[in-house]
Amino acid sequence: MRRDPTTLPGRPCSLAAALEVVGDRWALLAVREVMFGNHQFSQIARNTGAPRDRLAARLKTLVEAGVLERRPAGQPGRFGDGYHLTDAGRELSPVMRALLTWGDRWAVTAPPMRMRHHDHPFTPRTVCDTCGEPVRDGDVTREMLAPQWTMEGHSDG
């Protein structure tokens, strides 16, 4: 379900393409639940609070996009398929951690859960894979690769 970014409205951007797949509230909450180990539709529906028809549509889209896959339940007493992360779904982990961290700081009065790394609180940090240095906003530059686009916008020439 990959898209040519130049076919999107506005600036060609991978973020815009990604949001077409996972930019819906119910899509991200469904991915969260699968990341938490809840694979059955009933678990995902209960823990997201999503209307069942909308959740079914989002799960179908996530499977079609290759973020989730359906597998036979495999556990005694479990009926129906379970949803599991694909490689693409697992690669959403840092995005989900970043949104959770942002939400703890800016969206809730008190964090309702905590992330831990071994025996201590987990605080995510972005590190450059090439040089190993921590990445700060001022250290990152952007370069448009799409033809006729600059960081200022579309050039008509």
C-alpha positions, -999 to 999 in steps of 0.1 A, spaced: 0 0 0 29 23 -7 22 56 -25 41 78 -48 44 109 -25 40 132 -55 4 119 -58 -6 133 -24 -23 167 -21 2 195 -11 38 189 -3 52 154 -12 59 140 22 63 106 38 45 119 69 14 126 49 15 91 34 20 75 68 -9 95 82 -31 81 55 -24 46 70 -22 53 108 -34 88 112 -68 79 126 -73 77 164 -88 42 162 -59 29 140 -32 40 165 -52 28 195 -56 -6 178 -19 -8 171 -12 2 208 -34 -27 220 -17 -52 197 17 -39 210 4 -45 245 -3 -81 236 -40 -79 230 -46 -98 198 -84 -106 198 -109 -82 183 -130 -82 215 -99 -72 235 -90 -44 211 -126 -32 210 -129 -32 248 -95 -15 254 -99 12 228 -135 21 233 -139 22 195 -172 16 179 -170 -20 166 -178 -11 130 -152 16 128 -126 -6 146 -133 -35 121 -127 -10 92 -95 3 107 -82 -32 114 -90 -42 78 -71 -12 65 -41 -19 88 -40 -55 75 -42 -43 39 -14 -18 46 8 -44 60 10 -30 95 -9 -59 111 -15 -95 100 -43 -119 110 -33 -153 123 -53 -182 136 -58 -179 174 -38 -210 183 -47 -209 220 -71 -234 234 -105 -218 240 -98 -189 217 -120 -186 186 -113 -164 155 -82 -148 142 -58 -127 162 -41 -96 150 -3 -94 152 23 -68 142 43 -71 110 78 -57 107 61 -24 96 39 -25 127 68 -31 150 87 -2 135 59 21 148 72 14 184 93 45 186 65 66 172 41 52 198 66 58 226 71 94 214 33 100 213 29 85 247 57 107 261 42 138 245 8 128 259 22 124 294 37 158 293 10 178 274 -23 160 272 -31 145 306 -32 157 342 -12 127 354 3 98 334 -19 67 337 9 43 330 47 43 330 73 28 307 102 10 323 136 -2 310 148 -30 331 146 -16 367 143 21 360 119 45 342 124 47 305 130 80 289 133 78 251 161 97 233 169 100 196 205 90 187 220 92 152 226 57 140 256 68 119 276 88 145 260 78 178 254 114 189 222 125 206 200 144 180 187 179 188 163 197 166 189 223 157 213 196 144 189 183 118 185 198 83 160 189 57 165 185 19 136 182 -5 142 154 -30 109 158 -49 112 176 -82 101 213 -82 98 215 -43 119 234 -19 115 237 19 95 269 12 71 251 -11 64 243 -47 85 262 -73 65 269 -104 96 271 -126 
